[in-house]
Amino acid sequence: MSPDIEHLLAAAADDSDQPHGTDIDALLLRARRSARKARFATASTAALTTGVIIAGVATWSANRDDSAAPAGTPTPGMTLTMDVKTGRIIDDETGKLVVPPPNVSPVPDAQAVQQCAAAPGSGQPNGAGGPFDDRWQVVVKAGSRDAFSAMFLSPDKSTVLTCTAGAVAHRTAAIRAAVRTVLPGSPHHLPQAEENGLRIATPGVRRVLVDLAGEQEPREALVGKDGFFTLDYTRIPGIVIIAKIRGYDANGKKIYQQLNQPRNQPGAVEKSAVLKTADPITPRTQVTKDPATGKSLAPAPPVSPLTDEQVTTRCRGVDDVYWKDNGGSPVDPVTKDWQVALKTGSGDKLTAVLISPDRKSFAWCHMLTPTAGGAYDYTRGVVQPNGKIAETFEFGMVPDGVAQLVVDLPKQGPTRALISNGFYIWGLTGGNSDLKQVRVRGFDADGKQVYTTTKQVDADFD
């Protein structure tokens, strides 16, 4: 995500075969940049903001339910003390002054709904929670009259929509997150909104402190209804990496902590795992019809006609912008030596997965023009301790023993996936204005089904 538009990054790590005691510092954390013209990349694990929010892999309290009270006020004798000179809260852990919470935006709820209804990502009539309209309840709203960050709860309370909008906002955009559903690949098996750092469901939380990577002082969030909280992301430029979230009761006692992977800048993490992909299997009997219905499958997306050198050259341009926007020195920058593991598209349109020479880092690159001056989405990340790449909605890793994959897309219907070097993709992913939970089936070399799962995918292609 970029200082232009920034969507959140899905930092969900698939540790289904890893014990919960896995070293957090070694787990995956991804960062993402987008510079789309009309559609904005979103993600499965965070809020849409004027900067990217990276919640990351975390450990937190197991004491959770579906309610939490609104923010309270400091009381005498609380752990969080007040600095009498500045009137600001003092961090109980470090003694540093806490940045005050943002103001409640004066924008009327009806106006907020109207503005966010026009945001890319909100207008999904068949999306989770149903059509976004005035039946959605504003649960928290921070900012000014000219720009605000807001969250809306669906009528069935299943989904929260986060939105940044306003005349002086960098962009108007929105994304949905599940309130009760734990998505596949969720690192700690929490509902998506909690994984994303949008909500603390622990009862009794009145105040929330958020530590952002690169900042010396923690920020106090504005806490709204049902445990939802926000910073005023319209006033935080660039990429936002959440390092820690703490929740306090009315007496200032800490009752919740979410500790995310520490890092100084996106990509600057300790890497030790080497990528492990499934052994390639050549189909003997190609699956061309859906075994369940007998209907023909939609064809796999095409292999991009661009050469590998052209792909790495184009993606290097985006990678350069990515590191420049992050304000740090490049860590494992993309070079011509990176492997183009997968590439799809036609003409100048491209979606590709690149792997570093040491097979410890990856990049996902989506471009609509030959240079970074045009529309693109971009993600960087590192390999998890189990040798896999975290679950993501842009592409997938082929399971062991699978020779063919079928992705049940909502518009095209069951579609053959393009498989390359242990990865698969179902279309020209990028933009991500229409994330869907779909079925994925795997078949062996003889066309026998040997695998099935559900996966959140980008189902709307350019």
C-alpha positions in Angstrom: 0.0 0.0 0.0 1.1 3.4 -0.7 0.8 7.0 0.5 -1.8 7.4 -2.3 -4.1 4.6 -1.3 -3.4 2.1 1.1 -5.2 -0.9 1.8 -4.4 -3.4 4.4 -2.3 -6.2 4.1 -3.2 -9.7 4.8 -0.7 -10.9 7.3 -2.4 -14.2 8.0 0.0 -17.1 8.4 -1.1 -20.6 7.8 0.4 -22.4 10.8 -2.1 -25.2 10.8 0.6 -27.7 11.1 2.7 -25.7 13.5 2.2 -25.7 17.3 1.0 -22.5 18.9 4.4 -22.2 20.5 6.1 -21.4 17.2 8.5 -18.5 17.5 6.6 -15.4 16.6 9.7 -13.5 15.4 10.1 -16.1 12.7 6.6 -16.0 11.4 5.5 -14.2 8.2 4.5 -10.6 8.1 3.7 -9.1 4.7 3.5 -5.5 3.4 1.6 -4.4 0.4 1.5 -1.3 -1.8 -1.2 -0.3 -4.3 -1.5 2.5 -6.9 -4.7 1.6 -8.7 -6.6 4.2 -10.7 -10.1 3.1 -9.9 -10.1 -0.1 -7.9 -8.1 -0.5 -4.7 -6.5 -3.6 -3.4 -7.9 -4.8 -0.1 -7.0 -7.7 2.0 -8.3 -10.5 4.1 -6.8 -9.3 7.4 -7.0 -5.6 8.0 -8.6 -2.3 7.7 -8.6 -0.1 4.6 -6.8 3.2 5.4 -4.8 6.0 3.9 -1.9 3.9 4.9 -1.4 0.2 5.0 -2.2 -1.5 8.3 -0.2 -4.6 9.1 -1.5 -6.5 12.0 0.9 -9.4 11.6 1.2 -12.6 13.5 0.3 -12.2 17.1 -0.3 -13.7 20.5 -3.1 -12.5 22.7 -5.6 -13.4 25.4 -7.8 -16.4 24.9 -10.5 -14.8 27.0 -12.9 -13.5 24.3 -16.6 -13.1 23.7 -18.8 -10.9 21.5 -19.2 -7.8 23.6 -17.1 -4.9 24.9 -18.2 -1.6 26.4 -17.4 1.8 25.0 -14.4 3.8 26.1 -14.3 5.1 29.6 -12.4 7.9 31.3 -9.4 7.8 33.5 -10.1 7.3 37.2 -7.9 8.1 40.2 -5.4 5.3 41.1 -5.5 3.7 37.7 -2.4 2.0 36.2 -2.5 4.4 33.3 -1.5 7.7 35.0 -2.0 11.3 33.8 0.8 13.7 33.2 -0.3 16.9 35.0 1.6 19.2 32.8 0.3 18.0 29.4 -2.9 16.3 30.5 -1.8 13.2 28.5 -1.9 9.6 29.6 1.4 7.9 30.5 2.2 4.5 29.2 2.3 2.1 32.1 5.0 0.0 30.5 7.5 2.6 29.2 6.6 5.8 31.0 6.2 7.5 27.7 3.4 10.0 26.9 0.6 8.5 24.9 -0.7 10.3 21.8 -4.3 11.2 22.6 -7.2 9.4 20.9 -8.6 11.0 17.7 -11.7 13.0 17.9 -15.1 11.6 17.1 -15.8 12.8 13.5 -18.7 15.3 13.4 -19.8 13.9 10.1 -23.5 12.7 10.5 -23.9 8.9 10.4 -26.2 9.2 7.4 -23.6 11.2 5.5 -20.8 8.8 6.4 -22.9 5.9 5.0 -23.6 7.8 1.9 -19.9 8.7 1.3 -18.7 5.2 2.1 -21.4 3.6 -0.1 -19.6 5.2 -3.1 -16.2 3.8 -2.0 -14.6 0.9 -4.0 -15.0 -2.3 -2.0 -18.3 -1.4 -0.4 -20.7 -2.0 -3.2 -20.8 -5.8 -3.1 -24.5 -6.6 -3.2 -23.7 -10.3 -2.6 -20.8 -9.6 -0.2 -20.6 -10.7 3.4 -23.2 -8.9 5.5 -25.3 -8.0 2.5 -25.6 -4.8 0.5 -24.1 -1.8 2.3 -26.8 0.7 3.1 -28.3 2.8 5.9 -29.1 -0.3 7.9 -25.5 -0.8 8.7 -24.7 0.7 12.1 -21.8 3.1 12.7 -19.8 1.6 15.5 -16.8 4.0 15.6 -16.1 7.2 13.6 -12.9 9.2 13.9 -11.5 12.3 12.2 -12.9 15.6 11.1 -15.7 16.8 8.9 -13.4 16.8 5.9 -11.9 13.3 6.3 -12.8 10.4 8.6 -12.1 6.8 9.4 -15.3 4.8 10.2 -16.5 1.3 10.8 -20.0 0.0 10.1 -21.6 -3.2 11.5 -23.9 -5.2 9.2 -27.5 -5.7 10.2 -26.8 -9.4 11.0 -23.7 -8.4 13.0 -21.6 -10.8 10.9 -19.4 -8.2 9.1 -17.7 -4.9 9.7 -16.9 -2.6 6.9 -14.0 -0.1 7.4 -13.9 3.0 5.4 -11.8 6.1 4.9 -13.5 9.0 3.1 -13.8 12.8 2.9 -12.8 15.7 0.8 -9.2 15.8 2.0 -8.7 12.1 2.4 -6.1 10.6 0.0 -8.6 8.2 -1.4 -12.1 6.9 -0.5 -12.1 3.2 -0.1 -13.6 0.4 2.0 -13.1 -3.2 2.9 -15.1 -5.9 4.8 -14.0 -8.2 7.6 -15.8 -11.0 9.3 -16.8 -10.4 12.9 -17.4 -14.0 13.9 -15.8 -16.1 11.2 -12.3 -17.5 11.5 -10.9 -17.6 8.0 -8.7 -20.5 6.7 -5.1 -19.7 7.5 -5.9 -17.6 10.5 -2.7 -17.8 12.6 -4.5 -17.9 16.0 -7.9 -19.0 14.9 -9.6 -15.7 15.8 -12.4 -14.0 13.9 -11.1 -11.9 11.1 -11.9 -8.5 12.7 -9.8 -9.4 15.7 -7.0 -10.8 13.6 -7.0 -7.5 11.7 -6.7 -5.3 14.8 -10.1 -3.8 14.4 -11.7 -5.1 17.5 -11.0 -6.4 21.0 -13.8 -8.7 22.1 -12.5 -9.2 25.6 -15.2 -8.0 28.0 -14.5 -4.8 30.0 -12.0 -3.1 27.8 -12.4 0.7 28.1 -9.2 2.0 26.7 -6.9 0.8 23.9 -3.3 1.7 23.2 -1.7 1.0 19.9 2.0 0.9 19.3 3.0 1.6 15.7 6.4 0.4 14.3 8.8 3.3 13.9 7.0 5.6 16.4 8.3 6.3 19.9 5.0 7.0 21.6 2.0 4.7 21.7 -1.3 6.0 20.4 -4.6 5.8 22.2 -7.4 4.6 19.9 -10.9 5.8 19.8 -13.0 2.9 21.2 -16.6 2.6 19.9 -19.4 0.1 20.3 -18.9 -3.7 20.7 -15.2 -3.4 21.2 -14.4 -1.8 17.8 -11.6 0.8 17.8 -9.7 2.9 15.3 -7.0 5.5 14.9 -7.6 8.5 12.6 -5.8 6.8 9.7 -6.5 9.9 7.5 -3.8 11.6 9.4 -1.2 8.8 9.4 0.8 8.9 6.1 2.5 5.9 4.5 2.5 2.3 5.7 1.1 1.7 9.2 2.6 -1.4 11.0 0.9 -2.3 14.2 3.4 -3.7 16.7 1.3 -4.0 19.8 -2.3 -3.5 20.9 -3.2 -3.3 24.6 -6.6 -3.2 26.3 -7.3 -1.7 29.7 -10.3 -1.9 32.0 -12.0 1.1 33.8 -9.4 1.0 36.5 -6.5 1.1 34.0 -5.5 -2.5 34.5 -4.3 -4.2 31.4 -6.6 -7.1 30.5 -5.7 -7.8 26.8 -2.5 -7.7 24.7 -1.9 -8.4 21.1 1.9 -8.6 20.4 2.8 -8.6 16.7 6.0 -9.5 15.1 8.6 -6.8 15.8 10.2 -5.3 12.8 11.7 -1.9 11.8 10.4 -1.9 8.2 8.5 -4.2 5.9 10.6 -7.1 4.9 13.2 -6.5 7.6 12.6 -9.8 9.4 14.7 -12.7 10.4 14.4 -15.3 7.7 15.4 -18.9 8.3 12.9 -21.0 6.4 13.5 -22.1 2.8 10.5 -22.4 0.5 9.2 -25.9 0.0 6.9 -26.6 -2.9 5.0 -29.7 -3.9 6.7 -32.0 -6.3 5.3 -31.4 -9.8 2.9 -34.1 -11.2 2.1 -34.3 -14.9 -1.6 -35.2 -15.4 -2.3 -38.4 -17.3 -6.1 -37.7 -17.4 -6.9 -34.0 -17.6 -10.0 -32.9 -15.8 -12.0 -30.8 -18.2 -15.5 -31.3 -16.8 -16.8 -30.7 -13.3 -17.2 -34.2 -11.8 -20.1 -32.9 -9.7 -22.2 -31.5 -12.6 -20.7 -32.8 -15.8 -20.4 -29.3 -17.2 -17.3 -28.1 -18.9 -14.8 -26.2 -16.7 -13.7 -22.7 -17.6 -10.2 -22.8 -19.0 -7.1 -21.9 -17.0 -5.8 -18.4 -17.3 -3.1 -18.0 -19.9 0.6 -18.0 -19.3 1.9 -14.4 -19.8 3.7 -13.9 -23.1 6.3 -11.7 -21.4 9.7 -13.2 -20.9 11.0 -13.8 -17.4 13.4 -11.0 -17.8 10.6 -8.6 -18.8 8.7 -9.7 -15.8 11.5 -9.1 -13.3 12.4 -5.8 -14.9 8.8 -4.5 -14.6 8.4 -5.8 -11.1 11.7 -4.3 -10.1 10.3 -0.9 -10.9 7.4 -1.4 -8.5 9.8 -2.9 -5.9 11.9 0.2 -6.0 8.9 2.4 -5.4 7.8 0.1 -2.6 11.0 0.5 -0.6 11.2 4.2 -1.3 7.7 4.7 0.1 8.5 2.7 3.1 11.3 5.1 3.9 14.0 2.4 4.4 16.8 0.7 2.7 15.8 -2.2 0.5 15.8 -5.6 2.0 16.3 -8.4 -0.6 15.3 -6.1 -3.5 14.0 -7.8 -6.6 16.7 -8.4 -9.2 17.0 -10.2 -12.5 18.1 -13.3 -10.5 14.7 -13.8 -8.8 12.8 -16.7 -10.2 9.5 -16.0 -12.0 7.6 -18.9 -10.4 4.3 -18.0 -12.0 3.1 -15.5 -14.5 -0.3 -14.9 -16.1 -1.9 -12.2 -18.2 -2.1 -10.9 -21.8 -0.4 -7.9 -23.5 0.9 -5.6 -20.8 -1.4 -6.9 -18.1 0.5 -9.1 -15.7 0.2 -11.0 -12.4 3.3 -12.8 -11.3 4.9 -14.5 -8.3 8.6 -14.1 -7.8 10.9 -16.0 -5.5 14.3 -14.8 -4.2 17.5 -16.7 -5.1 17.8 -18.0 -1.5 14.1 -19.1 -1.7 13.3 -17.2 1.6 11.4 -14.2 0.2 8.6 -13.8 -2.3 6.9 -10.9 -4.2 3.5 -10.9 -5.8 3.3 -8.3 -8.6 0.3 -7.1 -10.5 0.7 -4.5 -13.2 -1.6 -3.1 -15.9 1.1 -1.1 -17.7 4.8 -1.8 -18.4 6.0 0.6 -15.7 5.3 1.6 -12.1 3.8 4.8 -13.5 0.6 2.9 -14.2 -1.8 1.0 -12.0 -0.4 -1.9 -9.9 -0.7 -3.9 -6.7 2.3 -5.3 -4.9 3.0 -7.6 -2.0 6.3 -8.6 -0.3 6.7 -11.3 2.3 9.0 -14.1 3.7 8.6 -17.8 3.9 7.1 -19.2 7.1 9.0 -21.7 9.4 7.1 -24.6 7.8 8.5 -23.7 4.4 5.2 -22.3 3.1 3.9 -18.9 2.1 1.1 -17.6 4.2 -2.5 -18.0 3.0 -3.4 -15.2 0.6 -6.2 -14.3 -1.7 -3.9 -13.5 -4.7 -2.5 -16.9 -5.4 -2.0 -20.3 -3.8 0.5 -23.1 -3.2 -0.2 -26.5 -4.8 -0.9 -29.2 -2.1 1.3 -32.3 -2.1 -0.1 -35.1 -4.3 -2.2 -32.7 -6.4 -1.7 -32.5 -10.2 -4.8 -30.3 -11.1 -6.8 -27.7 -9.3 -10.3 -26.3 -9.9 -11.4 -23.1 -8.3 -15.2 -22.4 -8.1 -15.4 -18.8 -9.1 -18.7 -17.0 -8.6 -18.9 -15.5 -12.1 -17.0 -17.8 -14.3 -18.0 -21.0 -12.5 -15.6 -23.8 -11.8 -12.3 -22.9 -13.4 -9.1 -24.8 -14.0 -6.2 -23.2 -12.2 -2.9 -22.4 -13.9 -0.2 -24.4 -12.1 3.5 -23.4 -12.2 6.5 -24.3 -10.0 4.3 -25.3 -7.1 2.0 -22.3 -7.3 -1.5 -21.8 -8.8 -3.7 -18.9 -9.8 -7.2 -18.7 -11.2 -7.1 -15.4 -13.1 -5.4 -12.0 -13.3 -5.7 -11.3 -9.6 -5.2 -7.7 -8.5 -7.4 -4.8 -7.5 -9.3 -7.0 -5.1 -12.6 -5.2 -5.0 -14.5 -8.5 -4.8 -13.1 -11.0 -2.3 -15.0 -14.2 -2.1 -14.8 -17.4 -0.1 -14.9 -20.3 -2.6 -14.3 -24.0 -2.9 -11.0 -25.3 -4.3 -10.7 -28.9 -5.4 -7.5 -30.9 -6.2 -7.2 -33.9 -8.4 -4.4 -36.4 -8.9 -2.7 -37.4 -12.2 -5.6 -39.7 -13.1 -8.3 -37.1 -12.4 -9.4 -38.5 -9.0 -10.3 -35.8 -6.4 -7.9 -36.0 -3.6 -8.2 -32.6 -2.0 -10.8 -30.0 -1.1 -10.7 -26.7 0.9 -12.3 -23.3 1.0 -10.2 -20.2 0.2 -10.7 -16.5 0.1 -9.9 -15.3 -3.4 -9.8 -12.2 -5.5 -12.7 -13.1 -7.8 -12.9 -9.9 -9.9 -10.3 -9.6 -12.7 -9.1 -6.7 -14.8 
